[in-house]
Amino acid sequence: MGLIIISTFVSGDWTGYSSPDRDVVGRSSWVFNASLNGSVRLPYGWGVSSDVSLYSRWGYNDSKLNSTDVIWNARLTKTAFKNKVVFIVDAYDLLRQYNRVNYMVNAQAKIEQITATMPRYILFHIQYRFNKPLKKRAE
């Protein structure tokens, strides 16, 4: 078995507001993001990597603002020709949970943002590495 690399990332954000005015209802909302990444180098020039990310928001009155999405991406690589060529297959959003509509709240209003995306797709690509060795200078 080859080299195994695992990494993680976690972030969170809490927003709360209140008012002495009895007509204004205070709120408390959370945004939480976490991801786990891993890659394995296999024999014969093969490699596999994957990442799983969790995006979660809760605490809002509007149910559209409260969401939890899990995004899973994967990659398969194969090096050939003395490591000069790399064949790569990327698969994005394998669980088909990416939502192209994003809701945000700021001090002025609730914002609905629609982004042009291509959820759940596979991408094939080839890399060619053309490293040229440096010439030694005569002294």
C-alpha positions as CSV (number, residue, x, y, z in Angstrom):
1,M,0.0,0.0,0.0
2,G,1.3,3.5,-0.8
3,L,1.1,6.8,0.9
4,I,-2.2,7.7,2.7
5,I,-3.0,11.3,3.5
6,I,-6.0,12.4,5.6
7,S,-7.0,15.9,6.5
8,T,-10.0,17.6,8.0
9,F,-11.5,21.2,8.2
10,V,-14.2,22.5,10.6
11,S,-15.7,25.9,10.9
12,G,-18.7,27.4,12.5
13,D,-20.4,30.8,12.8
14,W,-23.1,31.9,15.3
15,T,-25.2,35.0,14.7
16,G,-27.6,36.3,17.3
17,Y,-29.5,39.4,17.7
18,S,-32.1,40.8,20.2
19,S,-33.9,44.0,20.9
20,P,-35.5,45.7,23.9
21,D,-38.5,46.4,21.7
22,R,-41.2,43.8,22.5
23,D,-42.3,43.7,18.9
24,V,-38.9,42.5,17.7
25,V,-38.2,38.8,18.2
26,G,-34.6,37.9,18.8
27,R,-32.9,35.2,16.7
28,S,-30.0,32.9,17.0
29,S,-28.7,31.1,13.9
30,W,-25.8,28.8,13.2
31,V,-23.7,28.0,10.1
32,F,-21.5,24.9,10.3
33,N,-19.1,23.5,7.7
34,A,-16.9,20.4,8.0
35,S,-14.9,18.4,5.5
36,L,-12.9,15.2,5.5
37,N,-10.3,14.7,2.7
38,G,-8.3,11.6,2.0
39,S,-6.0,10.3,-0.7
40,V,-4.1,7.0,-1.3
41,R,-1.2,6.4,-3.6
42,L,-1.6,2.8,-5.0
43,P,1.0,0.6,-6.8
44,Y,1.5,0.9,-10.6
45,G,0.9,4.6,-10.7
46,W,-2.7,4.6,-9.5
47,G,-4.1,7.1,-7.0
48,V,-7.5,7.6,-5.4
49,S,-8.7,10.6,-3.5
50,S,-12.0,11.7,-2.1
51,D,-13.5,14.5,0.0
52,V,-16.8,14.7,1.9
53,S,-18.1,18.1,3.0
54,L,-21.1,18.9,5.2
55,Y,-22.7,22.4,4.9
56,S,-25.4,23.0,7.6
57,R,-27.5,26.1,8.6
58,W,-30.2,26.2,11.3
59,G,-32.0,28.6,13.6
60,Y,-33.9,30.5,10.9
61,N,-37.7,30.9,10.9
62,D,-37.9,30.3,7.1
63,S,-37.5,26.6,6.4
64,K,-35.7,27.5,3.1
65,L,-32.8,28.9,5.2
66,N,-32.4,25.8,7.3
67,S,-30.5,23.1,5.3
68,T,-28.0,20.4,5.6
69,D,-26.1,19.3,2.5
70,V,-23.5,16.6,2.1
71,I,-21.2,17.0,-0.9
72,W,-19.0,14.0,-1.9
73,N,-16.3,14.3,-4.6
74,A,-13.9,11.7,-5.8
75,R,-10.8,11.4,-8.1
76,L,-9.0,8.6,-9.8
77,T,-5.5,9.1,-11.3
78,K,-3.1,7.0,-13.3
79,T,0.4,8.1,-14.2
80,A,2.1,6.7,-17.2
81,F,5.1,7.2,-19.5
82,K,7.7,7.6,-16.7
83,N,5.3,9.9,-14.8
84,K,5.1,12.4,-17.6
85,V,1.4,11.8,-18.4
86,V,-1.4,11.8,-15.8
87,F,-4.9,10.5,-16.7
88,I,-7.5,11.9,-14.3
89,V,-11.2,11.2,-13.7
90,D,-13.0,13.6,-11.3
91,A,-16.6,13.0,-10.1
92,Y,-18.3,15.8,-8.4
93,D,-21.4,15.7,-6.1
94,L,-21.9,11.9,-6.1
95,L,-24.8,12.2,-3.7
96,R,-26.6,14.8,-5.8
97,Q,-27.2,17.2,-2.9
98,Y,-25.6,20.4,-4.2
99,N,-28.2,23.1,-4.3
100,R,-27.7,26.0,-6.7
101,V,-30.1,28.3,-4.7
102,N,-28.4,29.9,-1.7
103,Y,-30.3,31.9,0.9
104,M,-28.6,34.5,3.1
105,V,-29.7,37.0,5.7
106,N,-28.0,40.3,6.4
107,A,-29.0,43.4,8.3
108,Q,-31.2,44.7,5.5
109,A,-33.0,41.7,4.1
110,K,-33.1,38.0,3.2
111,I,-31.3,37.4,0.0
112,E,-32.0,34.6,-2.5
113,Q,-29.0,33.9,-4.7
114,I,-29.2,31.5,-7.7
115,T,-25.9,30.5,-9.2
116,A,-25.3,28.9,-12.6
117,T,-23.8,25.5,-11.7
118,M,-23.5,22.1,-13.2
119,P,-24.2,19.8,-10.3
120,R,-23.1,16.2,-10.4
121,Y,-20.7,15.7,-13.3
122,I,-17.7,13.7,-14.3
123,L,-14.6,15.3,-15.8
124,F,-11.9,13.4,-17.7
125,H,-8.6,15.2,-18.3
126,I,-5.0,14.5,-19.1
127,Q,-1.9,16.3,-17.8
128,Y,1.4,16.3,-19.6
129,R,4.5,17.2,-17.5
130,F,7.3,18.5,-19.6
131,N,10.1,19.2,-17.1
132,K,13.3,20.3,-18.7
133,P,16.4,19.8,-16.6
134,L,18.6,22.8,-16.0
135,K,21.9,22.9,-17.7
136,K,24.9,23.2,-15.5
137,R,27.0,26.3,-16.0
138,A,30.7,26.0,-16.7
139,E,32.7,27.9,-14.1
